[in-house]
Amino acid sequence: MSALLEVRSVKKHFGGVRALECIDLSLDAGRIYCIVGPNGCGKSTLLSIISGEQRPTAGSIWFAGKEITGISPSRIARMGILRKFQAPSIFPELSVAENVECAFMAKRSAIERLTTTRHVASLTELLRTIGLEHRAEMLAEDLAHGEKQWLEIGMLLAGDSAVLLLDEPTAGMTMRETQQTVELIRRISSDHGRTVLAIEHDMSFVAGLQCEVIALLRGKVLCTGTYAEVSSNPEVREAYLGTASHV
């Protein structure tokens, strides 16, 4: 069975700066992957190329067996690859339920929108998945920081995403919120079959995901493996975690 998303020999140069140098990745459907590495190693650039916001200098991106290199971000999003940036992007003046409703409506046909019973059931289930069913009528601007992040993840789910690209999803969260986010992402993968590719600096979050970890350094894949394998790699510890880190 072929991978759902493939990054093939991707390079990205900005003048003399080599942000990415021959990156190869293969992501299977319904699995979680996490990219770690020091600032400037190319993590966000890689997500931007996958989502279509930047074109690679060389190489290609493949999704569901089709090349999508150079396709516009809007078309890539409609195909099912959706990105969440570090700061939550929600409609603060709308309620939690209305935010999710907007995401549902963007992907449903006119006929589907008329099937009220099924639609309400889907909305209720999604709010339960992200842990905000008790906040359905609250204005999004009144949510706690972590809840705003979960709401946006819920909006990506409502958009029929196949792949979620999450850029530091736990930035600014409390330890409890971070753990709840770990649980949410694991549910998204196991119960909803979504592929998740996350960038994260919080190593407790990375460890909690129990997923394949990809370490980048100077625009290249340094190593891949479990959290234990990657965090014990001497080059990773030297470049990112620090030789004296306890992980």
KEZA-937015 format. One line per field, with one value per residue (C-alpha): chain; residue number from 0; y, z, x; residue in one letter. Coordinates in nm, 2 decimals. Each point is the difference from the previous one (the first is absolute). Last residue first. Example, Ala and Ser with C-alpha at 12.3 -4.5 7.8 and 13.67 -1.06 7.14 Angstrom:
<atoms>
chain = A; A
resi = 1; 0
v = -0.11; -0.34
w = 0.71; 0.07
u = 1.37; -0.14
resn = S; A
</atoms>
This chain:
<atoms>
chain = A; A; A; A; A; A; A; A; A; A; A; A; A; A; A; A; A; A; A; A; A; A; A; A; A; A; A; A; A; A; A; A; A; A; A; A; A; A; A; A; A; A; A; A; A; A; A; A; A; A; A; A; A; A; A; A; A; A; A; A; A; A; A; A; A; A; A; A; A; A; A; A; A; A; A; A; A; A; A; A; A; A; A; A; A; A; A; A; A; A; A; A; A; A; A; A; A; A; A; A; A; A; A; A; A; A; A; A; A; A; A; A; A; A; A; A; A; A; A; A; A; A; A; A; A; A; A; A; A; A; A; A; A; A; A; A; A; A; A; A; A; A; A; A; A; A; A; A; A; A; A; A; A; A; A; A; A; A; A; A; A; A; A; A; A; A; A; A; A; A; A; A; A; A; A; A; A; A; A; A; A; A; A; A; A; A; A; A; A; A; A; A; A; A; A; A; A; A; A; A; A; A; A; A; A; A; A; A; A; A; A; A; A; A; A; A; A; A; A; A; A; A; A; A; A; A; A; A; A; A; A; A; A; A; A; A; A; A; A; A; A; A; A; A; A; A; A
resi = 246; 245; 244; 243; 242; 241; 240; 239; 238; 237; 236; 235; 234; 233; 232; 231; 230; 229; 228; 227; 226; 225; 224; 223; 222; 221; 220; 219; 218; 217; 216; 215; 214; 213; 212; 211; 210; 209; 208; 207; 206; 205; 204; 203; 202; 201; 200; 199; 198; 197; 196; 195; 194; 193; 192; 191; 190; 189; 188; 187; 186; 185; 184; 183; 182; 181; 180; 179; 178; 177; 176; 175; 174; 173; 172; 171; 170; 169; 168; 167; 166; 165; 164; 163; 162; 161; 160; 159; 158; 157; 156; 155; 154; 153; 152; 151; 150; 149; 148; 147; 146; 145; 144; 143; 142; 141; 140; 139; 138; 137; 136; 135; 134; 133; 132; 131; 130; 129; 128; 127; 126; 125; 124; 123; 122; 121; 120; 119; 118; 117; 116; 115; 114; 113; 112; 111; 110; 109; 108; 107; 106; 105; 104; 103; 102; 101; 100; 99; 98; 97; 96; 95; 94; 93; 92; 91; 90; 89; 88; 87; 86; 85; 84; 83; 82; 81; 80; 79; 78; 77; 76; 75; 74; 73; 72; 71; 70; 69; 68; 67; 66; 65; 64; 63; 62; 61; 60; 59; 58; 57; 56; 55; 54; 53; 52; 51; 50; 49; 48; 47; 46; 45; 44; 43; 42; 41; 40; 39; 38; 37; 36; 35; 34; 33; 32; 31; 30; 29; 28; 27; 26; 25; 24; 23; 22; 21; 20; 19; 18; 17; 16; 15; 14; 13; 12; 11; 10; 9; 8; 7; 6; 5; 4; 3; 2; 1; 0
v = 1.35; 0.13; 0.26; 0.02; -0.03; 0.26; -0.09; 0.15; -0.03; -0.21; -0.22; -0.05; -0.09; -0.25; -0.18; -0.07; 0.23; -0.17; -0.35; 0.07; 0.21; -0.28; 0.02; 0.24; 0.16; 0.31; 0.09; 0.30; 0.37; 0.09; -0.26; -0.18; -0.27; -0.21; -0.17; -0.30; 0.00; -0.05; 0.33; 0.04; 0.03; 0.28; 0.19; -0.05; 0.12; 0.34; 0.14; -0.12; -0.04; -0.23; -0.23; -0.17; -0.26; -0.03; -0.33; 0.14; -0.22; -0.08; 0.31; 0.26; -0.18; 0.02; 0.37; 0.06; -0.19; 0.19; 0.32; -0.09; -0.05; 0.34; 0.16; -0.15; 0.13; 0.34; 0.12; 0.28; -0.20; -0.34; -0.02; 0.09; 0.00; -0.27; -0.15; -0.21; -0.25; -0.16; 0.31; -0.01; 0.37; -0.09; -0.15; 0.33; 0.18; -0.23; 0.09; 0.36; -0.07; -0.19; 0.30; 0.23; -0.24; 0.02; 0.38; 0.01; 0.08; 0.34; 0.10; -0.31; 0.12; -0.26; -0.20; -0.33; 0.02; -0.32; -0.18; 0.12; -0.31; -0.02; -0.33; 0.11; 0.31; -0.24; -0.23; 0.29; 0.14; -0.33; -0.06; 0.35; -0.07; -0.34; 0.15; 0.31; -0.17; 0.33; 0.08; -0.33; 0.12; 0.33; -0.18; -0.02; 0.10; 0.37; -0.07; -0.23; 0.26; 0.27; -0.22; -0.06; 0.37; 0.02; -0.27; 0.19; 0.32; 0.28; 0.33; -0.17; -0.17; -0.23; 0.00; -0.12; 0.11; -0.27; -0.07; -0.28; -0.15; -0.20; -0.27; -0.14; 0.06; 0.33; 0.11; -0.08; 0.20; 0.30; -0.03; 0.02; -0.30; 0.03; -0.36; -0.20; -0.33; -0.26; -0.34; 0.10; 0.31; 0.06; 0.28; 0.06; 0.08; 0.32; 0.36; -0.08; 0.22; 0.19; 0.03; -0.33; -0.18; -0.25; 0.29; 0.21; -0.31; -0.04; 0.36; -0.02; -0.28; 0.14; -0.02; 0.37; -0.06; -0.33; -0.33; -0.21; -0.14; -0.21; -0.27; -0.15; -0.28; -0.04; -0.02; -0.06; 0.28; -0.04; 0.26; 0.09; 0.34; 0.08; 0.32; 0.24; 0.36; 0.03; 0.37; 0.14; 0.14; -0.15; -0.37; -0.27; -0.36; -0.29; -0.35; -0.15; 0.10; -0.26; 0.01; -0.30; -0.26; -0.29; -0.34
w = 2.82; 0.23; -0.19; 0.07; -0.37; -0.10; -0.14; -0.34; -0.16; 0.25; 0.11; -0.36; -0.10; 0.29; -0.09; 0.33; -0.08; -0.33; 0.12; 0.31; -0.21; -0.25; -0.33; -0.25; -0.04; -0.12; -0.27; -0.17; 0.00; 0.25; 0.24; -0.01; 0.24; -0.11; 0.28; -0.06; 0.26; 0.37; 0.02; 0.36; -0.08; -0.25; 0.26; 0.27; -0.26; -0.04; -0.31; -0.25; -0.37; -0.07; -0.29; 0.07; -0.22; 0.07; 0.07; 0.21; 0.30; 0.02; -0.16; 0.13; 0.34; 0.02; -0.08; 0.27; 0.27; -0.08; 0.02; 0.34; 0.12; -0.14; 0.17; 0.33; -0.04; -0.08; -0.36; -0.16; -0.30; 0.00; -0.37; -0.11; -0.38; -0.06; -0.35; -0.01; -0.28; -0.11; 0.07; -0.03; 0.09; 0.33; 0.11; -0.07; 0.19; 0.30; -0.01; 0.01; 0.30; 0.17; -0.03; 0.14; 0.29; 0.08; 0.02; 0.22; -0.18; 0.02; -0.36; -0.12; 0.13; 0.22; -0.14; -0.06; 0.31; 0.16; -0.32; 0.00; 0.05; -0.35; -0.07; 0.17; -0.22; -0.30; 0.11; 0.06; -0.35; -0.16; 0.18; -0.10; -0.37; 0.00; 0.14; -0.22; -0.34; -0.19; 0.01; -0.19; -0.28; -0.03; -0.01; 0.30; 0.03; 0.10; 0.20; 0.25; 0.05; 0.07; 0.23; 0.21; 0.06; 0.06; 0.27; 0.18; -0.02; -0.24; 0.07; 0.04; -0.35; 0.02; -0.10; 0.31; 0.00; -0.08; -0.35; -0.09; -0.34; -0.21; -0.25; -0.12; -0.38; 0.07; 0.20; -0.29; -0.23; 0.23; 0.05; -0.38; -0.17; -0.05; 0.08; 0.04; -0.16; 0.02; 0.18; 0.30; 0.05; -0.16; 0.05; -0.23; -0.02; -0.08; 0.10; 0.18; -0.04; 0.30; 0.14; -0.15; 0.32; -0.04; -0.08; 0.30; 0.23; -0.12; 0.06; 0.35; 0.09; -0.19; 0.27; 0.09; 0.36; 0.12; -0.09; 0.04; -0.25; 0.13; -0.18; 0.08; -0.20; -0.17; -0.35; -0.05; -0.03; -0.21; 0.03; -0.21; 0.04; -0.24; 0.15; 0.17; 0.11; -0.22; 0.03; -0.30; -0.16; 0.19; -0.08; 0.04; -0.08; -0.01; -0.09; 0.01; 0.27; 0.01; 0.14; 0.01; -0.02; -0.24; 0.10
u = 1.47; 0.27; 0.20; 0.38; 0.10; -0.25; -0.34; 0.04; 0.35; 0.18; -0.29; -0.10; 0.36; 0.03; -0.33; -0.17; -0.30; -0.05; -0.01; -0.21; -0.24; -0.04; 0.19; 0.14; 0.35; 0.18; -0.25; 0.16; -0.06; 0.28; -0.13; -0.34; -0.11; -0.30; -0.20; -0.23; -0.28; -0.05; -0.19; 0.11; 0.37; -0.06; -0.22; 0.27; 0.25; -0.17; 0.17; -0.27; -0.07; -0.29; -0.09; -0.33; -0.17; -0.37; -0.17; -0.28; 0.01; 0.38; 0.15; -0.24; -0.01; 0.38; -0.01; -0.26; 0.20; 0.31; -0.20; -0.13; 0.36; 0.09; -0.30; 0.10; 0.36; -0.13; -0.01; 0.20; 0.10; -0.17; -0.09; 0.36; -0.09; -0.26; -0.04; -0.31; -0.04; -0.33; -0.20; -0.38; -0.04; -0.16; 0.33; 0.18; -0.27; 0.06; 0.37; -0.10; -0.22; 0.28; 0.23; -0.27; -0.05; 0.37; -0.01; -0.31; -0.33; -0.16; 0.09; -0.18; -0.33; -0.16; -0.30; 0.18; 0.22; -0.13; 0.06; 0.36; 0.20; 0.14; -0.18; -0.32; -0.02; 0.05; -0.28; -0.24; 0.07; -0.04; -0.34; -0.11; 0.08; -0.18; -0.31; 0.01; 0.03; -0.04; 0.37; 0.07; -0.22; 0.18; 0.34; 0.22; 0.37; -0.03; -0.31; 0.19; 0.27; -0.25; -0.20; 0.32; 0.03; -0.37; 0.02; 0.28; -0.20; 0.09; 0.17; 0.34; 0.00; 0.30; 0.36; 0.20; 0.36; 0.25; -0.13; -0.25; 0.03; -0.24; 0.07; -0.34; -0.02; -0.18; 0.30; 0.23; -0.22; 0.01; 0.37; 0.06; 0.16; 0.37; 0.08; -0.32; 0.11; -0.26; 0.01; -0.21; 0.22; 0.34; 0.24; 0.30; 0.37; 0.18; -0.01; -0.32; -0.31; -0.13; -0.35; -0.10; -0.08; 0.29; 0.24; -0.11; 0.03; 0.36; 0.08; -0.14; 0.24; 0.31; 0.28; -0.04; -0.10; 0.13; -0.15; -0.31; -0.26; -0.28; -0.19; -0.34; -0.17; -0.34; 0.13; 0.37; 0.26; 0.32; 0.28; 0.30; 0.17; 0.28; 0.13; -0.24; 0.07; 0.31; 0.08; 0.20; -0.31; -0.29; 0.04; -0.26; 0.08; -0.25; 0.13; -0.35; -0.24; -0.28; -0.35; -0.25; 0.27; -0.04; -0.14
resn = V; H; S; A; T; G; L; Y; A; E; R; V; E; P; N; S; S; V; E; A; Y; T; G; T; C; L; V; K; G; R; L; L; A; I; V; E; C; Q; L; G; A; V; F; S; M; D; H; E; I; A; L; V; T; R; G; H; D; S; S; I; R; R; I; L; E; V; T; Q; Q; T; E; R; M; T; M; G; A; T; P; E; D; L; L; L; V; A; S; D; G; A; L; L; M; G; I; E; L; W; Q; K; E; G; H; A; L; D; E; A; L; M; E; A; R; H; E; L; G; I; T; R; L; L; E; T; L; S; A; V; H; R; T; T; T; L; R; E; I; A; S; R; K; A; M; F; A; C; E; V; N; E; A; V; S; L; E; P; F; I; S; P; A; Q; F; K; R; L; I; G; M; R; A; I; R; S; P; S; I; G; T; I; E; K; G; A; F; W; I; S; G; A; T; P; R; Q; E; G; S; I; I; S; L; L; T; S; K; G; C; G; N; P; G; V; I; C; Y; I; R; G; A; D; L; S; L; D; I; C; E; L; A; R; V; G; G; F; H; K; K; V; S; R; V; E; L; L; A; S; M
</atoms>
